[in-house]
């Protein structure tokens, strides 16, 4: 599988379930918003998140290159298995077009090596 590394670092921010999506969340190359009855989660550029917001960071993002057909099976599973075998934590995101793998920034090179070892190219 052909993978692309996104520049910079990301944060996963946690806010209250009824809060509105703040303007700072819209900055950067990747923004993902998910709301449940318990929380509002925002993945965005780490530098944009105010200090008072609860976060898990820093994360590096790896994107599956191209557009994935929705009938494909096992894409995320194959990538996650390679990272699990290397004991690299994973926060996964799927969009309409593709999948993203977020790995802890301090484990990025381990993740890249694990994915390469499983036959994937990371550029």
C-alpha positions in Angstrom: 0.0 0.0 0.0 1.2 3.5 -0.8 1.2 5.8 2.2 1.8 9.5 2.5 3.2 11.3 5.6 1.5 14.6 6.6 3.7 17.4 7.8 3.5 18.7 11.4 1.9 17.3 14.5 -1.7 16.8 15.4 -3.7 16.8 18.7 -6.8 15.0 19.7 -8.8 17.5 21.7 -11.7 16.7 24.0 -14.5 19.1 24.7 -18.0 19.0 26.2 -20.7 17.4 24.1 -22.8 20.6 23.7 -19.8 22.9 22.8 -19.6 24.4 19.4 -16.7 23.6 17.1 -14.2 26.4 17.7 -12.6 28.4 14.9 -9.1 27.2 15.9 -10.1 23.7 14.9 -10.5 24.6 11.3 -6.7 25.4 10.7 -4.2 23.1 9.1 -4.2 20.2 6.6 -6.5 17.8 8.5 -9.5 18.5 10.8 -11.8 15.8 12.0 -14.8 16.5 14.3 -16.8 13.7 16.0 -19.6 14.4 18.5 -21.3 11.9 20.8 -23.6 12.3 23.8 -20.5 12.3 26.0 -18.0 14.4 24.2 -16.9 16.5 21.2 -13.6 15.2 19.8 -11.5 17.2 17.4 -8.4 16.1 15.6 -6.5 19.2 14.3 -3.1 20.9 14.1 -1.6 20.7 17.6 -0.2 24.3 17.6 -3.8 25.6 17.2 -5.3 24.1 20.4 -5.4 26.5 23.3 -3.6 25.3 26.5 -6.8 25.0 28.5 -8.3 22.4 26.3 -7.8 18.7 27.2 -5.7 17.0 24.6 -3.8 13.9 23.7 -0.7 14.9 21.7 1.5 15.0 19.7 0.5 12.7 16.9 1.9 12.2 13.4 -0.5 11.4 10.5 0.0 8.9 7.7 -2.6 8.8 4.9 -3.4 6.0 2.6 -2.6 7.5 -0.8 -5.4 8.0 -3.4 -9.1 7.3 -3.1 -10.3 4.0 -1.7 -13.3 2.2 -3.1 -15.8 1.5 -0.3 -16.0 -2.2 -1.3 -12.3 -2.8 -0.4 -11.8 -5.1 2.5 -9.0 -5.2 5.1 -7.1 -2.0 4.3 -7.2 -0.6 7.8 -6.8 -4.1 9.3 -3.5 -4.7 7.4 -2.0 -1.4 8.5 -3.2 -1.7 12.1 -1.8 -5.3 12.3 1.7 -4.1 11.2 1.6 -1.4 13.9 0.2 -3.8 16.6 3.0 -6.2 15.8 5.5 -3.4 16.5 3.5 -2.3 19.6 2.9 1.1 18.2 -0.4 2.8 19.4 -2.8 3.8 16.7 -5.6 6.4 16.4 -7.4 5.7 13.2 -9.6 8.0 11.1 -11.6 7.2 8.0 -13.0 9.8 5.7 -15.1 9.3 2.5 -12.0 9.0 0.4 -9.3 7.3 2.5 -7.9 6.3 5.9 -5.5 8.1 8.2 -3.3 6.5 10.8 -2.3 8.7 13.7 0.7 7.4 15.7 2.4 9.0 18.7 5.1 11.4 17.3 7.8 9.8 19.5 7.0 6.4 17.8 6.7 7.7 14.3 10.0 6.1 13.0 9.0 2.8 14.6 5.6 3.0 12.8 7.3 3.9 9.5 9.7 0.9 9.9 6.8 -1.5 10.8 4.8 -0.4 7.8 7.7 -0.8 5.5 8.5 -4.2 7.0 5.0 -5.2 6.1 5.5 -4.2 2.5 3.9 -0.7 2.6 5.7 2.4 1.2 5.7 5.6 3.3 6.7 8.8 1.5 
